[in-house]
Amino acid sequence: MDGTPTSSRDLGQEAYARIRAAIRGGALAPGERLTETDLAARFGVSRTPVRQAIARLEAEGLLTHEARRGVTVTRPDHQQVVELYVMREVLEGAAARLAAQHAGETEIAAMSEIVEGEPAAYGDAAALAAVNQRLHGLLYLAAHNRYLLRSLEQLAATMSLLPTLLTRGGRAEQAHAEHCAILAAIVSRDGDAAEAAARAHARAAQKHRLAWMVGTIGVPLATPGAPSPD
């Protein structure tokens, strides 16, 4: 026993879950400055559980302590985005392979319904983002691996720090075609094809994301002393 009252731990967990959900949902935006006092007032709890939640979210990378600004919602830089998509390709590829092996017929039917309904949301960024989250969430569950699911949930929380680009440059239509390929492989119970399709989907999303970042933020400066890229 650590001597911490159960009620205190419960409040800390509740504060953590609510702040994390606010970050994932966009209510707390990347770069936004946060204070214990403001968060305590916002969520109707004392500062102690908020402090516990902040420490946990900093450890997970969703919050960052910046010099002179204090705690802010993390704004991923170019290198972090690259690293996120590398892990997304690996983890979602594994999830798709396992889903092809283990998904139940009800799970496959639910994913099929979501994919079929995607075109109806074209042009609506919020609706597309919600549909996309549901589909990927079902894919994660359909893998039937609790350890992979835990990693994917953390990845999804960090990915939520990035703005949706599904309504830009025809990405919604491309993503729909990629989702169809993943689903077809899962329906066929072809693990190799499902993993390949999921990895291709992640790479296409990364390419679209980086092109957008270069267009809006510019090319990142090389680290001093680092070799020039080929």
C-alpha positions, 0 to 999 in steps of 0.5 A: 500500500502506498498510503494514498487514499483511494478517493484521491487516486480515483479523483486523479484518474478522473481528472486524467481521463477528462483532460485527456478526452478534452485534448483528444476531442480538440477542446484543449488545443495544441499549444494552449497554455494550461494551469492547475487553477484553470483546469481545476475550475474547468473540471470541478476538482481540486488542484491535487488530482489535476497535478497528478493528471498533469504529471501523467499526461506529461509523461505520456507526451500529451502535455509539455512544460515550456520555459517561461510558458509553463504547461501547454498542450503538446504541439508536435514538431516535424521530427515527432510527426515522422516518428508518430507515423513510423509507429502508426505504420508498424502498429496498425499493420500488426492490428490489420494482420491480427484482425484478418485472423481474429475479427468476429463477423459482427466486427467485420460487419460494423467496419463495413458499415462505417466504410460504406458510409464514409462518402456521405461525410465528404466535405465535413471535417468534423464528421470525417474525423469522427468516422475515421476514429470509429473505424480505426478504433474498431480495427484496433479492437478487432485485433483482439490483443490487449497489449497492442490495443494499449499501444494503439490507444496511446498512439491515437491520443497523440495523433489527435494533437494533429489537425485533421486533413481529410478534407484537403487535397482529395485525401478523403477519397484516397483514404476511403479507397485505402480503407476499402483495401484493408477491409477487403483483406480482412474479409478475405482473412488474408493477414499479409494483404491486410498488413500491407494495405494498412501500412500503405494507408499509414504511409499515404497519410504521412506523405499527405501530412508532411506535404501539408506541413511543408506548405504551411510551416516550411521545411524544417531546419537541419540540426547544427552539425547533422549531415545533409540529407541525400 
